[in-house]
């Protein structure tokens, strides 16, 4: 069974930065694409960023382009999301997810079969 454990969320002022981490276990981490999603109260879960299994390709949703950076360390079975210039509208629960497929990156929720429990990010104005 795949387990994904996020960490690094918290309260930050607008304009600040956070780095989220997601530690994975249970299958060969380096074979699968990974992604970060977020869900704000009353809203659908949406893609934030995704990365291919090798880490050589990334994709970003419009909301995070230019401010967020996804990366992975396959030796540590960990994927990261570095977030700069945070805005109050970035407030949400952030989830990491492991894709069903190798290669990638993938942007759709249905492309992912394992999810973490989420970590809260709150950006104050």
Secondary structure, DSSP 8 states (H G I E B T S, - for coil): --EEEEE--EEEETT--EEEEEEEESS-GGGS-EEEEEE-TTS--EEEEEE-SSSS-EEE-TTTTTTEEEEEETTTTEEEEEE-S--GGG-EEEEEEEESSSS----SGGGEEEE---EEEEEE-
